[in-house]
């Protein structure tokens, strides 16, 4: 149920990098396919399907990780993006806006002073 899922999510402490590959691959395996995907992010991904071999990720690397992850998306699932404000990732907003547009989803970027 929803309450149990929220309780479990609150126990998760973020660590390591962010992988859209894993999320999109999981969504593609669902049967039936998701009728909507809600993606809450604070920037472009920092890892792919596998852990990175180097300790730093460049902006170019992040764009490539984002682009390659798109190939794993379920074909008919709209992606609705909530992009949380973070500095230093100027390509994130246009990339996620375009993803939402191409899939028929929505894009929301709250103001940095939003609670």
N, C-alpha and C positions, 0 to 999 in steps of 0.2 A: 504494500500500500504506500501511498505518497508520504505519509508521516514517517514511516519506517525508513524510506529512502532518504528523506531530508535528515533524519537523525544520523544515519550512516555517513552521509556526505559531510556533515559537520565534524566528523571525527578525522577526516582526511587532512593531513598537513602537507601543503605543496612542497615539493623538493625536486631537485634535478631540473630537467628541461621540459619543454612542452612539445608534444607530438600530435599533429593533426593526422598523420598517417594512421596511427593506431585508432583514433576516434572514427575516422572515415571508413577504415577497413571494417571495423565492428558494425557500423551502420549498414554497410553494404551486405553484410552477412545476415542481417535480420530478415525474418520471414514472418509476416509480410514486410515489405520495405517501409521505412518510416514515411509518414505523410508530411512530416515537418522535422527539421533538425534545428535545435536551438543551440547556438554556439556562443559561449561567453568567454571572451578572450581579452588579453591586455596587450597583445602585439602579435607579430608573426612568430611561427614556431622556431624552436631552437634545436630540435632533434628530429630525425626521421623515424623510420620503423625500428631502427637499431640505435643503440647508444653511440654517441659520436666518438671518433678516434682522437680528436684534438680537444683542447680545453676551451678554446674560444670559437665563436661563431660570428662571421662577418654579416653585414647587411645583405650582401650578395648571396651568401649561403642561406640566409633566412628566406629570401625571395625564392630561391631554388627549392627549398624544402616545402614552402607553401604551394608552389606551382606543381610539384610532383605529387603532393597529397591530393590535389584536386582530381587526379586520375582515378582515385579510389572511391570517390563519392558515388552513392546510389544515383542512378540516372534521373529519376523522377522526383527526388526529394528536395523541396525548397529549403534553403539554408537561411535561417534568421540569425543575424549576428548582433550581439551586444558587445561593442568594443569599449572596454573600460579605459579611462584616460591614463596614459603613461607617456613620459617624455622619451625622446631618442629613437622613435620608430616611425619616421615620417611616411614610410611606404605602407604601413599597416592599414590606415583608414581607406585609401583608395583601393587597396587590394581586397579588403573585406567588403567594401561597398560594391565592388564589381562582382564578387562572388554572390552576394545577395541578389543583385540585379540579374545575373545570368541564370540563377536557379529559381527565380520567382519568389525569393524570400524578402525579408525586410532587413534594414540596417539601422541601428541606433547607437549613437555615441554620446553618452551623458556628459554634461559639463563637468570639468574637474572639481568644481565646488559642490557637486551633487552629493547628497548624504550617502 
